[in-house]
Amino acid sequence: MSRRITLKAIANAAKVSVATASRALNKTGSVSPAVERRVKAAALKLEARSAGQRRTTQMLCFLLANRPMLHPFHAQVLMGAQAMAAEHGAHILFHPCQYSADVAVTDIRLPVLLEPRGMIDGYIVGGMNTPNLLALLRETEVPFAVLGNNVLGEWKPEQCDVIWMDDAGGGHELTRHLLGLGHRRIAFLGSRRFASIRMQQGCCRAMAEAGLEPVLLESDSLDERESGFLAAKRLFSQGGGVTAILCYSDPAAHGVLEAANGCGLRVPDDLSIAGFGDRPEASAMHPALTTVWGYPDQVGRRLAEMVLQRIAHPTAPPRSAVLPTRLIRRESCGRAPVAAAAHSSAGTP
């Protein structure tokens, strides 16, 4: 703690006595968890303000939560954020972290976050997150912006600065593409482990517009490729005449392709498969994968821009923005099999 920040100033900011503030910061006595969090947040805020006066450049922290460090999507988000920060004379610190959805806010261990040294002016929240981390960030009162698509569980996006990829629009456009190819029995593979509900909603909306209902599949595996393989194997064993499968991610679609090949199904002659994300391996698959591109570099730029704006205008209302997606048509999707089309009475949208 900087010597410029007095214990009395922290106590006044946290609305506690000097003795209570001392016990909370030095752990020399018993205080409630709520009071301890309030005192630490006040100390962090005061130190950040002091550090901001000493530093001439701003420091943002890119938090990559619960994802591999070399995750291709988030690597591009980071590069976009870095480019935007550089344009504004700011720097970015990369900080990977792991935490679980059921851990208490007080037990999340993020050293850069919790040490009140005034190092960080704002946070870009990437990776796969849950509401407990967002609650911790709000308590520290350090500006942050979050990629809303990757937040699992019940949360209140209206309380945060949020950037969204239009995965709902991507799911809708991809489903309409398959409907236009004559498919009527279309399955959507979602996940309980990764955020996919918005893409599922887009798929369901397109199917409802065509007077149809999708077959909904759900995976509970952390291995995305494995989730696609297992879900497809279950689906094929049940029959039902599905001619196209939309997957929440490209790796899941890769798993579906492996399952189809193992069952003697030809893609796209017997089954069309599509993913989301346009990972580097999508174009290398055989056949190449139809997917949806989310412009991750632009996502990163907008996240960084939103944090910088929040630093400049801390009392402004929370904001959100939705960035477009793009359908990438490749060879894994083709016209519905003739037999399936002949038995369908639904019209083309």
Buried (B, 14 or more C-beta within 10 A) or exposed (E): BBEEBBBEBBBBBBEBEBEBBBBBBEEEEEBEEEBBBBBBBBBBBBBBEBBBEEEEEBBBBBBBBBBEEEBBBBBBBBBBBBBBBEEBEBBBEBBBBEBEEEEEBBEBEBEBBBBBEBBBBBBBBBBBBBBBBBBBBBBBEBBBBBBBBBBBEEBEBEEBBBBBBBBBBBBBBBBBBBBEBBBBBBBBBBBEBBBBBBBBBBBBBBBEEBEBEBBEBBBEBEBBBBBBBBBBBEBBEEEEEBBBBBBBBBBBBBBBBBBBEEBEBEBBEBBBBBBBBBBEBBBEBEBBBBBBBBBBBBBBBBBBBBBBBBBEEEEEEBBBBBBEBBBBEBBBBBBBBEEBBEEBEEEEE
